[in-house]
Amino acid sequence: MSKTRRMLPVDRWPSVAAFFRGYLHQDAGDEHHSIEAAFTSFWDDANADERLAFAKEWRALRSRVEGRAWHRVEPRLASLGLAWMPAGGSGFARISRHIDSLVRGRR
């Protein structure tokens, strides 16, 4: 019996979905050149309420996917609009560190 992979519901992660759809779309590599630059653009464009909502959702999402194999996580994140990430999932660890530093107020 195969396991059905559950997609992450957009209504539970709207701020993360807005970031993925707006900044990690298919052309993001050409547009931003790095996932860190993409997130910095998102963070700079967001207002205080949007930043707070994103930070809360990001912490919850990370705790949900942390420690899982990238090939199992990536399809679930695609349901939130993720269309670009460096190969092999290394980009998720990089962007997680970058997001954490900006959320904590460090640059």
N, C-alpha and C positions, 0 to 999 in steps of 0.2 A: 504494500500500500504506500503510495507516495504522499508526502506531506504537501499541503497547499500552502504556498507562501502568502502570508497576509501583507497587503500593501498598507502603507502608512496613510491614514486619512488626513487629507488636506485641512479639514475643519479643526483638527486637533493641533496642527502645526502651521497655521496661516503665515506667520512671520518668516519661518524657515522656508516655506514654499515661495513666498514673495522674493526672498533672496535668491533661491535656486532659479526660479523662473526669470527673474530680472537680471541676474548677474552671472549665473553659471549655465547659461543657455548654450546652444550648439556653437555659436560664434564667439563665445567668451574668451577662448584661447587667443584668437586674433585680436579681439577688442582689448583685453586686459593683460595679456601675456603671462599672467601668473594668477593662481587662486588667491594668493595674498592680496594682490592689487585689486582683484574683483571684490573681495570682502571689504577692503579699505574704502573702495568707492561706495559700496552699499552703506557702510557705517557712517561715512561722511554725509551721505544724502539723507540718512534717517534722522527723524526728530527724536527728542528724549523719550517719548512714549513708545515709539517704534523700537528704539534701542532696548528699552526695558523689556518689552514683550519678546523681542528676539532672544535676549540673553536668557530669559526664563525658559523659553521653548528649547533653545540650544542645549542647555544643561540637561533637560529631561530627555531630549533625543539622544544625546551622547551616552547617557547612562543606559539607554535602551539598546544601543548598538555596540557599545564598547566591548572589545574582546571577541567579537564575531568576525568570521572570515569575510573579507571584502566582497567576494563573489556572492555571498548571501545578503550582504547589506545593500549593495549598489542597486539591485532591482527595486528594493523597497524605497530607496531615496528617489528613484526615477519617478515614482508615483507623486512625489512632491515637486517635480519639475527639474530635478537635477539632470542635465544633459551633457555636462563637461566636467571631467576630473582627470588628472594625470593617470596614466596607466598603472594598474596594479594596486590601486588603493592607497599608495603612498601619499597622494594628495589629500586624503581625508585626515591623516595624522597631521600633516603640515597645516592644513587650514584650521584644524581644531586648536593647535597651539597658537596660531595667529589670532583666531577669534578670541580665545581665552585671554590673550594679552590685551586686546583692545577692550574687551568687556570689563576687564579689571582696571582699565584706565592707563595702561602702559602702551607706548608706541615703540 
